[in-house]
Amino acid sequence: MTGYIPFGSDSSGGFLDGKMLVATPSMQDERFARTVIYICAHSADGAMGIVVNQPAKNIRFPDLLKQLGVIDGVSDMRAPRGAPIRIVNGGPVESGRGFVLHTNDVFIDNSTMPIEDNICLTATLDILRSIAIGEGPEQALLALGYAGWGAGQLEREIQANGWLHCDADSALLFDDKVETKYTRALRKLGIEPGLFSRDAGHA
């Protein structure tokens, strides 16, 4: 994890910072089939987001902290201040890097990027150290990798009916009912999943 976060956040001009992308059946890229993605940054230069409904398998948070040198062992880690930290496959770009999506009750100068409302993104080890000593944010999600789009790419995918978008909420971002996030995101749009077809329109 480093201090670098791709793309600057710019919520003007109809950009989708702080929104959820929901893949439609028309999504051509199998890596994003049935995904729900929180958009962290979107501007004319491109977009960056975190997939929130693909759990990382066979990775335990204490083991990851030990591997990164944040703690020496499980006994060094205190109980989280909020809910247990979940680890997800955040996207295919830089899957060896970690990004922590979290509530804004913890803010690290020169590292934490505010997104929308009370949600932030931090990509440095400082946030993991805070979590490890029991002083982390109330809610957090650790993503390995991210989803990225070049200039105009996300807009073209939306126009091709690859994505719908809806407002984010804390449950879609942080709760542990990962297997229902796709269904719940569709229902926020008034869509019943069983009736969802490849002819889906725009949100």
PyMOL commands that place a pseudoatom at each C-alpha (Angstrom):
pseudoatom trace, name=CA, resn=MET, resi=1, chain=A, elem=C, hetatm=0, pos=[0.000, 0.000, 0.000]
pseudoatom trace, name=CA, resn=THR, resi=2, chain=A, elem=C, hetatm=0, pos=[1.267, 3.457, -0.851]
pseudoatom trace, name=CA, resn=GLY, resi=3, chain=A, elem=C, hetatm=0, pos=[0.006, 7.005, -0.677]
pseudoatom trace, name=CA, resn=TYR, resi=4, chain=A, elem=C, hetatm=0, pos=[-0.970, 7.070, -4.348]
pseudoatom trace, name=CA, resn=ILE, resi=5, chain=A, elem=C, hetatm=0, pos=[-4.643, 6.980, -5.329]
pseudoatom trace, name=CA, resn=PRO, resi=6, chain=A, elem=C, hetatm=0, pos=[-5.395, 7.083, -9.070]
pseudoatom trace, name=CA, resn=PHE, resi=7, chain=A, elem=C, hetatm=0, pos=[-7.289, 10.080, -10.464]
pseudoatom trace, name=CA, resn=GLY, resi=8, chain=A, elem=C, hetatm=0, pos=[-8.437, 13.149, -8.634]
pseudoatom trace, name=CA, resn=SER, resi=9, chain=A, elem=C, hetatm=0, pos=[-11.969, 13.330, -7.251]
pseudoatom trace, name=CA, resn=ASP, resi=10, chain=A, elem=C, hetatm=0, pos=[-14.228, 15.790, -9.032]
pseudoatom trace, name=CA, resn=SER, resi=11, chain=A, elem=C, hetatm=0, pos=[-17.942, 15.552, -8.308]
pseudoatom trace, name=CA, resn=SER, resi=12, chain=A, elem=C, hetatm=0, pos=[-18.871, 18.302, -10.772]
pseudoatom trace, name=CA, resn=GLY, resi=13, chain=A, elem=C, hetatm=0, pos=[-20.036, 17.844, -14.335]
pseudoatom trace, name=CA, resn=GLY, resi=14, chain=A, elem=C, hetatm=0, pos=[-22.249, 14.821, -13.793]
pseudoatom trace, name=CA, resn=PHE, resi=15, chain=A, elem=C, hetatm=0, pos=[-19.467, 12.532, -12.585]
pseudoatom trace, name=CA, resn=LEU, resi=16, chain=A, elem=C, hetatm=0, pos=[-20.317, 9.489, -10.466]
pseudoatom trace, name=CA, resn=ASP, resi=17, chain=A, elem=C, hetatm=0, pos=[-18.125, 9.905, -7.380]
pseudoatom trace, name=CA, resn=GLY, resi=18, chain=A, elem=C, hetatm=0, pos=[-19.799, 8.162, -4.435]
pseudoatom trace, name=CA, resn=LYS, resi=19, chain=A, elem=C, hetatm=0, pos=[-22.262, 6.213, -6.584]
pseudoatom trace, name=CA, resn=MET, resi=20, chain=A, elem=C, hetatm=0, pos=[-22.622, 2.460, -7.045]
pseudoatom trace, name=CA, resn=LEU, resi=21, chain=A, elem=C, hetatm=0, pos=[-22.191, 0.864, -10.453]
pseudoatom trace, name=CA, resn=VAL, resi=22, chain=A, elem=C, hetatm=0, pos=[-24.287, -2.267, -11.004]
pseudoatom trace, name=CA, resn=ALA, resi=23, chain=A, elem=C, hetatm=0, pos=[-23.347, -4.607, -13.844]
pseudoatom trace, name=CA, resn=THR, resi=24, chain=A, elem=C, hetatm=0, pos=[-26.118, -5.496, -16.280]
pseudoatom trace, name=CA, resn=PRO, resi=25, chain=A, elem=C, hetatm=0, pos=[-26.487, -8.788, -18.185]
pseudoatom trace, name=CA, resn=SER, resi=26, chain=A, elem=C, hetatm=0, pos=[-25.042, -6.874, -21.162]
pseudoatom trace, name=CA, resn=MET, resi=27, chain=A, elem=C, hetatm=0, pos=[-21.653, -6.550, -19.419]
pseudoatom trace, name=CA, resn=GLN, resi=28, chain=A, elem=C, hetatm=0, pos=[-19.124, -7.979, -21.866]
pseudoatom trace, name=CA, resn=ASP, resi=29, chain=A, elem=C, hetatm=0, pos=[-16.238, -8.381, -19.411]
pseudoatom trace, name=CA, resn=GLU, resi=30, chain=A, elem=C, hetatm=0, pos=[-16.736, -11.600, -17.417]
pseudoatom trace, name=CA, resn=ARG, resi=31, chain=A, elem=C, hetatm=0, pos=[-14.531, -10.249, -14.614]
pseudoatom trace, name=CA, resn=PHE, resi=32, chain=A, elem=C, hetatm=0, pos=[-17.310, -7.773, -13.822]
pseudoatom trace, name=CA, resn=ALA, resi=33, chain=A, elem=C, hetatm=0, pos=[-20.347, -10.047, -14.206]
pseudoatom trace, name=CA, resn=ARG, resi=34, chain=A, elem=C, hetatm=0, pos=[-22.862, -9.371, -11.394]
pseudoatom trace, name=CA, resn=THR, resi=35, chain=A, elem=C, hetatm=0, pos=[-20.514, -6.908, -9.700]
pseudoatom trace, name=CA, resn=VAL, resi=36, chain=A, elem=C, hetatm=0, pos=[-21.371, -3.905, -7.576]
pseudoatom trace, name=CA, resn=ILE, resi=37, chain=A, elem=C, hetatm=0, pos=[-18.673, -1.214, -7.640]
pseudoatom trace, name=CA, resn=TYR, resi=38, chain=A, elem=C, hetatm=0, pos=[-18.332, 1.872, -5.459]
pseudoatom trace, name=CA, resn=ILE, resi=39, chain=A, elem=C, hetatm=0, pos=[-16.936, 4.752, -7.526]
pseudoatom trace, name=CA, resn=CYS, resi=40, chain=A, elem=C, hetatm=0, pos=[-14.199, 6.516, -5.567]
pseudoatom trace, name=CA, resn=ALA, resi=41, chain=A, elem=C, hetatm=0, pos=[-13.099, 8.983, -8.228]
pseudoatom trace, name=CA, resn=HIS, resi=42, chain=A, elem=C, hetatm=0, pos=[-14.539, 9.983, -11.595]
pseudoatom trace, name=CA, resn=SER, resi=43, chain=A, elem=C, hetatm=0, pos=[-13.416, 12.839, -13.789]
pseudoatom trace, name=CA, resn=ALA, resi=44, chain=A, elem=C, hetatm=0, pos=[-12.768, 13.633, -17.432]
pseudoatom trace, name=CA, resn=ASP, resi=45, chain=A, elem=C, hetatm=0, pos=[-9.455, 11.800, -17.024]
pseudoatom trace, name=CA, resn=GLY, resi=46, chain=A, elem=C, hetatm=0, pos=[-11.021, 8.470, -16.047]
pseudoatom trace, name=CA, resn=ALA, resi=47, chain=A, elem=C, hetatm=0, pos=[-12.526, 6.635, -13.100]
pseudoatom trace, name=CA, resn=MET, resi=48, chain=A, elem=C, hetatm=0, pos=[-11.516, 4.406, -10.217]
pseudoatom trace, name=CA, resn=GLY, resi=49, chain=A, elem=C, hetatm=0, pos=[-13.736, 2.189, -8.106]
pseudoatom trace, name=CA, resn=ILE, resi=50, chain=A, elem=C, hetatm=0, pos=[-13.808, -0.726, -5.675]
pseudoatom trace, name=CA, resn=VAL, resi=51, chain=A, elem=C, hetatm=0, pos=[-15.744, -3.941, -6.261]
pseudoatom trace, name=CA, resn=VAL, resi=52, chain=A, elem=C, hetatm=0, pos=[-17.613, -4.556, -2.985]
pseudoatom trace, name=CA, resn=ASN, resi=53, chain=A, elem=C, hetatm=0, pos=[-19.246, -7.937, -3.593]
pseudoatom trace, name=CA, resn=GLN, resi=54, chain=A, elem=C, hetatm=0, pos=[-16.366, -10.274, -4.440]
pseudoatom trace, name=CA, resn=PRO, resi=55, chain=A, elem=C, hetatm=0, pos=[-14.905, -11.654, -1.186]
pseudoatom trace, name=CA, resn=ALA, resi=56, chain=A, elem=C, hetatm=0, pos=[-11.206, -12.495, -1.187]
pseudoatom trace, name=CA, resn=LYS, resi=57, chain=A, elem=C, hetatm=0, pos=[-10.905, -16.204, -0.455]
pseudoatom trace, name=CA, resn=ASN, resi=58, chain=A, elem=C, hetatm=0, pos=[-8.442, -17.824, 1.939]
pseudoatom trace, name=CA, resn=ILE, resi=59, chain=A, elem=C, hetatm=0, pos=[-7.156, -14.496, 3.258]
pseudoatom trace, name=CA, resn=ARG, resi=60, chain=A, elem=C, hetatm=0, pos=[-7.528, -13.632, 6.948]
pseudoatom trace, name=CA, resn=PHE, resi=61, chain=A, elem=C, hetatm=0, pos=[-7.096, -10.042, 8.077]
pseudoatom trace, name=CA, resn=PRO, resi=62, chain=A, elem=C, hetatm=0, pos=[-4.633, -10.835, 10.922]
pseudoatom trace, name=CA, resn=ASP, resi=63, chain=A, elem=C, hetatm=0, pos=[-2.527, -12.944, 8.537]
pseudoatom trace, name=CA, resn=LEU, resi=64, chain=A, elem=C, hetatm=0, pos=[-2.431, -10.078, 6.047]
pseudoatom trace, name=CA, resn=LEU, resi=65, chain=A, elem=C, hetatm=0, pos=[-1.358, -7.630, 8.757]
pseudoatom trace, name=CA, resn=LYS, resi=66, chain=A, elem=C, hetatm=0, pos=[1.437, -9.991, 9.755]
pseudoatom trace, name=CA, resn=GLN, resi=67, chain=A, elem=C, hetatm=0, pos=[2.526, -10.432, 6.130]
pseudoatom trace, name=CA, resn=LEU, resi=68, chain=A, elem=C, hetatm=0, pos=[2.693, -6.646, 5.694]
pseudoatom trace, name=CA, resn=GLY, resi=69, chain=A, elem=C, hetatm=0, pos=[4.675, -6.237, 8.908]
pseudoatom trace, name=CA, resn=VAL, resi=70, chain=A, elem=C, hetatm=0, pos=[1.921, -4.257, 10.645]
pseudoatom trace, name=CA, resn=ILE, resi=71, chain=A, elem=C, hetatm=0, pos=[1.782, -6.772, 13.524]
pseudoatom trace, name=CA, resn=ASP, resi=72, chain=A, elem=C, hetatm=0, pos=[3.974, -9.709, 14.584]
pseudoatom trace, name=CA, resn=GLY, resi=73, chain=A, elem=C, hetatm=0, pos=[1.120, -12.065, 15.408]
pseudoatom trace, name=CA, resn=VAL, resi=74, chain=A, elem=C, hetatm=0, pos=[-2.581, -12.360, 16.252]
pseudoatom trace, name=CA, resn=SER, resi=75, chain=A, elem=C, hetatm=0, pos=[-1.849, -11.502, 19.903]
pseudoatom trace, name=CA, resn=ASP, resi=76, chain=A, elem=C, hetatm=0, pos=[-0.591, -8.081, 18.775]
pseudoatom trace, name=CA, resn=MET, resi=77, chain=A, elem=C, hetatm=0, pos=[-3.942, -7.162, 17.261]
pseudoatom trace, name=CA, resn=ARG, resi=78, chain=A, elem=C, hetatm=0, pos=[-6.671, -5.618, 19.385]
pseudoatom trace, name=CA, resn=ALA, resi=79, chain=A, elem=C, hetatm=0, pos=[-10.364, -6.039, 18.741]
pseudoatom trace, name=CA, resn=PRO, resi=80, chain=A, elem=C, hetatm=0, pos=[-11.600, -3.686, 15.989]
pseudoatom trace, name=CA, resn=ARG, resi=81, chain=A, elem=C, hetatm=0, pos=[-13.423, -0.595, 17.211]
pseudoatom trace, name=CA, resn=GLY, resi=82, chain=A, elem=C, hetatm=0, pos=[-16.275, -1.307, 14.803]
pseudoatom trace, name=CA, resn=ALA, resi=83, chain=A, elem=C, hetatm=0, pos=[-17.371, -4.295, 12.775]
pseudoatom trace, name=CA, resn=PRO, resi=84, chain=A, elem=C, hetatm=0, pos=[-14.798, -6.935, 11.715]
pseudoatom trace, name=CA, resn=ILE, resi=85, chain=A, elem=C, hetatm=0, pos=[-12.815, -5.924, 8.634]
pseudoatom trace, name=CA, resn=ARG, resi=86, chain=A, elem=C, hetatm=0, pos=[-13.810, -7.743, 5.462]
pseudoatom trace, name=CA, resn=ILE, resi=87, chain=A, elem=C, hetatm=0, pos=[-11.424, -8.310, 2.572]
pseudoatom trace, name=CA, resn=VAL, resi=88, chain=A, elem=C, hetatm=0, pos=[-12.638, -8.192, -1.029]
pseudoatom trace, name=CA, resn=ASN, resi=89, chain=A, elem=C, hetatm=0, pos=[-11.134, -8.494, -4.476]
pseudoatom trace, name=CA, resn=GLY, resi=90, chain=A, elem=C, hetatm=0, pos=[-11.469, -4.828, -5.343]
pseudoatom trace, name=CA, resn=GLY, resi=91, chain=A, elem=C, hetatm=0, pos=[-10.728, -5.165, -9.046]
pseudoatom trace, name=CA, resn=PRO, resi=92, chain=A, elem=C, hetatm=0, pos=[-8.203, -6.447, -11.575]
pseudoatom trace, name=CA, resn=VAL, resi=93, chain=A, elem=C, hetatm=0, pos=[-5.856, -3.442, -11.475]
pseudoatom trace, name=CA, resn=GLU, resi=94, chain=A, elem=C, hetatm=0, pos=[-2.898, -3.677, -9.067]
pseudoatom trace, name=CA, resn=SER, resi=95, chain=A, elem=C, hetatm=0, pos=[-4.425, -6.622, -7.196]
pseudoatom trace, name=CA, resn=GLY, resi=96, chain=A, elem=C, hetatm=0, pos=[-1.348, -6.786, -4.960]
pseudoatom trace, name=CA, resn=ARG, resi=97, chain=A, elem=C, hetatm=0, pos=[-2.131, -3.390, -3.435]
pseudoatom trace, name=CA, resn=GLY, resi=98, chain=A, elem=C, hetatm=0, pos=[-4.581, -2.658, -0.651]
pseudoatom trace, name=CA, resn=PHE, resi=99, chain=A, elem=C, hetatm=0, pos=[-7.184, 0.093, -0.496]
pseudoatom trace, name=CA, resn=VAL, resi=100, chain=A, elem=C, hetatm=0, pos=[-9.269, 0.700, 2.619]
pseudoatom trace, name=CA, resn=LEU, resi=101, chain=A, elem=C, hetatm=0, pos=[-12.742, 2.116, 2.064]
pseudoatom trace, name=CA, resn=HIS, resi=102, chain=A, elem=C, hetatm=0, pos=[-13.983, 3.456, 5.392]
pseudoatom trace, name=CA, resn=THR, resi=103, chain=A, elem=C, hetatm=0, pos=[-16.123, 5.883, 7.335]
pseudoatom trace, name=CA, resn=ASN, resi=104, chain=A, elem=C, hetatm=0, pos=[-14.658, 9.326, 8.002]
pseudoatom trace, name=CA, resn=ASP, resi=105, chain=A, elem=C, hetatm=0, pos=[-14.219, 8.924, 11.758]
pseudoatom trace, name=CA, resn=VAL, resi=106, chain=A, elem=C, hetatm=0, pos=[-10.551, 8.211, 10.990]
pseudoatom trace, name=CA, resn=PHE, resi=107, chain=A, elem=C, hetatm=0, pos=[-8.723, 10.645, 8.705]
pseudoatom trace, name=CA, resn=ILE, resi=108, chain=A, elem=C, hetatm=0, pos=[-4.996, 10.455, 8.000]
pseudoatom trace, name=CA, resn=ASP, resi=109, chain=A, elem=C, hetatm=0, pos=[-3.435, 13.677, 6.720]
pseudoatom trace, name=CA, resn=ASN, resi=110, chain=A, elem=C, hetatm=0, pos=[-1.930, 13.444, 3.227]
pseudoatom trace, name=CA, resn=SER, resi=111, chain=A, elem=C, hetatm=0, pos=[-3.226, 9.887, 2.842]
pseudoatom trace, name=CA, resn=THR, resi=112, chain=A, elem=C, hetatm=0, pos=[-7.009, 9.814, 3.188]
pseudoatom trace, name=CA, resn=MET, resi=113, chain=A, elem=C, hetatm=0, pos=[-9.143, 10.913, 0.240]
pseudoatom trace, name=CA, resn=PRO, resi=114, chain=A, elem=C, hetatm=0, pos=[-12.708, 12.063, 1.055]
pseudoatom trace, name=CA, resn=ILE, resi=115, chain=A, elem=C, hetatm=0, pos=[-15.222, 10.806, -1.473]
pseudoatom trace, name=CA, resn=GLU, resi=116, chain=A, elem=C, hetatm=0, pos=[-18.870, 11.563, -0.673]
pseudoatom trace, name=CA, resn=ASP, resi=117, chain=A, elem=C, hetatm=0, pos=[-20.820, 12.124, 2.547]
pseudoatom trace, name=CA, resn=ASN, resi=118, chain=A, elem=C, hetatm=0, pos=[-18.947, 10.231, 5.268]
pseudoatom trace, name=CA, resn=ILE, resi=119, chain=A, elem=C, hetatm=0, pos=[-16.947, 7.806, 3.090]
pseudoatom trace, name=CA, resn=CYS, resi=120, chain=A, elem=C, hetatm=0, pos=[-13.188, 7.980, 2.541]
pseudoatom trace, name=CA, resn=LEU, resi=121, chain=A, elem=C, hetatm=0, pos=[-10.450, 5.957, 0.882]
pseudoatom trace, name=CA, resn=THR, resi=122, chain=A, elem=C, hetatm=0, pos=[-6.989, 5.419, 2.336]
pseudoatom trace, name=CA, resn=ALA, resi=123, chain=A, elem=C, hetatm=0, pos=[-4.220, 3.472, 0.608]
pseudoatom trace, name=CA, resn=THR, resi=124, chain=A, elem=C, hetatm=0, pos=[-1.382, 3.586, 3.156]
pseudoatom trace, name=CA, resn=LEU, resi=125, chain=A, elem=C, hetatm=0, pos=[-0.343, 1.218, 5.931]
pseudoatom trace, name=CA, resn=ASP, resi=126, chain=A, elem=C, hetatm=0, pos=[-1.235, 3.896, 8.510]
pseudoatom trace, name=CA, resn=ILE, resi=127, chain=A, elem=C, hetatm=0, pos=[-4.921, 2.985, 8.337]
pseudoatom trace, name=CA, resn=LEU, resi=128, chain=A, elem=C, hetatm=0, pos=[-4.107, -0.706, 8.892]
pseudoatom trace, name=CA, resn=ARG, resi=129, chain=A, elem=C, hetatm=0, pos=[-1.981, 0.189, 11.911]
pseudoatom trace, name=CA, resn=SER, resi=130, chain=A, elem=C, hetatm=0, pos=[-4.918, 2.142, 13.352]
pseudoatom trace, name=CA, resn=ILE, resi=131, chain=A, elem=C, hetatm=0, pos=[-7.198, -0.850, 12.829]
pseudoatom trace, name=CA, resn=ALA, resi=132, chain=A, elem=C, hetatm=0, pos=[-4.626, -3.244, 14.306]
pseudoatom trace, name=CA, resn=ILE, resi=133, chain=A, elem=C, hetatm=0, pos=[-4.427, -1.300, 17.598]
pseudoatom trace, name=CA, resn=GLY, resi=134, chain=A, elem=C, hetatm=0, pos=[-8.208, -0.984, 17.885]
pseudoatom trace, name=CA, resn=GLU, resi=135, chain=A, elem=C, hetatm=0, pos=[-8.383, 2.654, 16.785]
pseudoatom trace, name=CA, resn=GLY, resi=136, chain=A, elem=C, hetatm=0, pos=[-9.649, 2.135, 13.253]
pseudoatom trace, name=CA, resn=PRO, resi=137, chain=A, elem=C, hetatm=0, pos=[-12.816, 3.470, 11.643]
pseudoatom trace, name=CA, resn=GLU, resi=138, chain=A, elem=C, hetatm=0, pos=[-16.246, 2.295, 12.738]
pseudoatom trace, name=CA, resn=GLN, resi=139, chain=A, elem=C, hetatm=0, pos=[-16.795, 0.618, 9.360]
pseudoatom trace, name=CA, resn=ALA, resi=140, chain=A, elem=C, hetatm=0, pos=[-14.180, -0.399, 6.826]
pseudoatom trace, name=CA, resn=LEU, resi=141, chain=A, elem=C, hetatm=0, pos=[-13.573, -2.656, 3.857]
pseudoatom trace, name=CA, resn=LEU, resi=142, chain=A, elem=C, hetatm=0, pos=[-10.120, -3.732, 2.686]
pseudoatom trace, name=CA, resn=ALA, resi=143, chain=A, elem=C, hetatm=0, pos=[-9.940, -4.143, -1.098]
pseudoatom trace, name=CA, resn=LEU, resi=144, chain=A, elem=C, hetatm=0, pos=[-7.107, -5.875, -2.917]
pseudoatom trace, name=CA, resn=GLY, resi=145, chain=A, elem=C, hetatm=0, pos=[-6.819, -4.065, -6.237]
pseudoatom trace, name=CA, resn=TYR, resi=146, chain=A, elem=C, hetatm=0, pos=[-9.275, -1.729, -7.903]
pseudoatom trace, name=CA, resn=ALA, resi=147, chain=A, elem=C, hetatm=0, pos=[-11.279, -1.231, -11.079]
pseudoatom trace, name=CA, resn=GLY, resi=148, chain=A, elem=C, hetatm=0, pos=[-9.988, 1.505, -13.383]
pseudoatom trace, name=CA, resn=TRP, resi=149, chain=A, elem=C, hetatm=0, pos=[-11.191, 3.188, -16.553]
pseudoatom trace, name=CA, resn=GLY, resi=150, chain=A, elem=C, hetatm=0, pos=[-9.388, 5.540, -18.926]
pseudoatom trace, name=CA, resn=ALA, resi=151, chain=A, elem=C, hetatm=0, pos=[-10.785, 8.838, -20.175]
pseudoatom trace, name=CA, resn=GLY, resi=152, chain=A, elem=C, hetatm=0, pos=[-14.305, 8.295, -21.528]
pseudoatom trace, name=CA, resn=GLN, resi=153, chain=A, elem=C, hetatm=0, pos=[-14.176, 4.505, -21.103]
pseudoatom trace, name=CA, resn=LEU, resi=154, chain=A, elem=C, hetatm=0, pos=[-16.726, 4.245, -18.288]
pseudoatom trace, name=CA, resn=GLU, resi=155, chain=A, elem=C, hetatm=0, pos=[-19.094, 6.583, -20.122]
pseudoatom trace, name=CA, resn=ARG, resi=156, chain=A, elem=C, hetatm=0, pos=[-18.911, 4.360, -23.211]
pseudoatom trace, name=CA, resn=GLU, resi=157, chain=A, elem=C, hetatm=0, pos=[-19.610, 1.240, -21.154]
pseudoatom trace, name=CA, resn=ILE, resi=158, chain=A, elem=C, hetatm=0, pos=[-22.653, 2.897, -19.577]
pseudoatom trace, name=CA, resn=GLN, resi=159, chain=A, elem=C, hetatm=0, pos=[-23.935, 3.969, -23.010]
pseudoatom trace, name=CA, resn=ALA, resi=160, chain=A, elem=C, hetatm=0, pos=[-23.510, 0.359, -24.178]
pseudoatom trace, name=CA, resn=ASN, resi=161, chain=A, elem=C, hetatm=0, pos=[-25.798, -0.758, -21.315]
pseudoatom trace, name=CA, resn=GLY, resi=162, chain=A, elem=C, hetatm=0, pos=[-22.947, -2.411, -19.435]
pseudoatom trace, name=CA, resn=TRP, resi=163, chain=A, elem=C, hetatm=0, pos=[-23.686, -0.567, -16.189]
pseudoatom trace, name=CA, resn=LEU, resi=164, chain=A, elem=C, hetatm=0, pos=[-26.524, 0.980, -14.234]
pseudoatom trace, name=CA, resn=HIS, resi=165, chain=A, elem=C, hetatm=0, pos=[-25.850, 3.268, -11.289]
pseudoatom trace, name=CA, resn=CYS, resi=166, chain=A, elem=C, hetatm=0, pos=[-27.562, 4.056, -8.010]
pseudoatom trace, name=CA, resn=ASP, resi=167, chain=A, elem=C, hetatm=0, pos=[-26.927, 5.859, -4.743]
pseudoatom trace, name=CA, resn=ALA, resi=168, chain=A, elem=C, hetatm=0, pos=[-24.612, 4.161, -2.281]
pseudoatom trace, name=CA, resn=ASP, resi=169, chain=A, elem=C, hetatm=0, pos=[-25.554, 3.188, 1.250]
pseudoatom trace, name=CA, resn=SER, resi=170, chain=A, elem=C, hetatm=0, pos=[-23.524, 1.866, 4.170]
pseudoatom trace, name=CA, resn=ALA, resi=171, chain=A, elem=C, hetatm=0, pos=[-25.104, -1.596, 4.030]
pseudoatom trace, name=CA, resn=LEU, resi=172, chain=A, elem=C, hetatm=0, pos=[-24.150, -2.107, 0.380]
pseudoatom trace, name=CA, resn=LEU, resi=173, chain=A, elem=C, hetatm=0, pos=[-20.647, -0.948, 1.158]
pseudoatom trace, name=CA, resn=PHE, resi=174, chain=A, elem=C, hetatm=0, pos=[-19.851, -2.575, 4.460]
pseudoatom trace, name=CA, resn=ASP, resi=175, chain=A, elem=C, hetatm=0, pos=[-22.229, -5.311, 5.603]
pseudoatom trace, name=CA, resn=ASP, resi=176, chain=A, elem=C, hetatm=0, pos=[-21.320, -9.000, 5.462]
pseudoatom trace, name=CA, resn=LYS, resi=177, chain=A, elem=C, hetatm=0, pos=[-24.286, -10.123, 3.333]
pseudoatom trace, name=CA, resn=VAL, resi=178, chain=A, elem=C, hetatm=0, pos=[-22.067, -10.141, 0.269]
pseudoatom trace, name=CA, resn=GLU, resi=179, chain=A, elem=C, hetatm=0, pos=[-24.111, -12.686, -1.655]
pseudoatom trace, name=CA, resn=THR, resi=180, chain=A, elem=C, hetatm=0, pos=[-27.164, -10.376, -1.694]
pseudoatom trace, name=CA, resn=LYS, resi=181, chain=A, elem=C, hetatm=0, pos=[-25.469, -7.069, -2.567]
pseudoatom trace, name=CA, resn=TYR, resi=182, chain=A, elem=C, hetatm=0, pos=[-26.101, -7.428, -6.295]
pseudoatom trace, name=CA, resn=THR, resi=183, chain=A, elem=C, hetatm=0, pos=[-29.790, -8.172, -5.746]
pseudoatom trace, name=CA, resn=ARG, resi=184, chain=A, elem=C, hetatm=0, pos=[-30.160, -5.339, -3.247]
pseudoatom trace, name=CA, resn=ALA, resi=185, chain=A, elem=C, hetatm=0, pos=[-28.468, -2.866, -5.588]
pseudoatom trace, name=CA, resn=LEU, resi=186, chain=A, elem=C, hetatm=0, pos=[-30.867, -3.822, -8.391]
pseudoatom trace, name=CA, resn=ARG, resi=187, chain=A, elem=C, hetatm=0, pos=[-33.849, -3.419, -6.080]
pseudoatom trace, name=CA, resn=LYS, resi=188, chain=A, elem=C, hetatm=0, pos=[-32.653, 0.102, -5.180]
pseudoatom trace, name=CA, resn=LEU, resi=189, chain=A, elem=C, hetatm=0, pos=[-33.196, 0.778, -8.885]
pseudoatom trace, name=CA, resn=GLY, resi=190, chain=A, elem=C, hetatm=0, pos=[-36.658, -0.798, -8.817]
pseudoatom trace, name=CA, resn=ILE, resi=191, chain=A, elem=C, hetatm=0, pos=[-35.504, -3.857, -10.756]
pseudoatom trace, name=CA, resn=GLU, resi=192, chain=A, elem=C, hetatm=0, pos=[-36.402, -7.415, -9.811]
pseudoatom trace, name=CA, resn=PRO, resi=193, chain=A, elem=C, hetatm=0, pos=[-33.370, -9.590, -10.620]
pseudoatom trace, name=CA, resn=GLY, resi=194, chain=A, elem=C, hetatm=0, pos=[-35.465, -12.411, -12.068]
pseudoatom trace, name=CA, resn=LEU, resi=195, chain=A, elem=C, hetatm=0, pos=[-36.890, -10.009, -14.662]
pseudoatom trace, name=CA, resn=PHE, resi=196, chain=A, elem=C, hetatm=0, pos=[-33.535, -8.446, -15.542]
pseudoatom trace, name=CA, resn=SER, resi=197, chain=A, elem=C, hetatm=0, pos=[-32.723, -8.993, -19.219]
pseudoatom trace, name=CA, resn=ARG, resi=198, chain=A, elem=C, hetatm=0, pos=[-29.886, -8.217, -21.593]
pseudoatom trace, name=CA, resn=ASP, resi=199, chain=A, elem=C, hetatm=0, pos=[-31.955, -5.271, -22.852]
pseudoatom trace, name=CA, resn=ALA, resi=200, chain=A, elem=C, hetatm=0, pos=[-31.550, -3.332, -19.596]
pseudoatom trace, name=CA, resn=GLY, resi=201, chain=A, elem=C, hetatm=0, pos=[-31.710, 0.429, -20.033]
pseudoatom trace, name=CA, resn=HIS, resi=202, chain=A, elem=C, hetatm=0, pos=[-29.970, 3.272, -18.281]
pseudoatom trace, name=CA, resn=ALA, resi=203, chain=A, elem=C, hetatm=0, pos=[-30.465, 4.319, -14.659]
for i in range(1, 203): cmd.bond("trace and resi %d" % i, "trace and resi %d" % (i + 1))
show_as sticks, trace
zoom trace
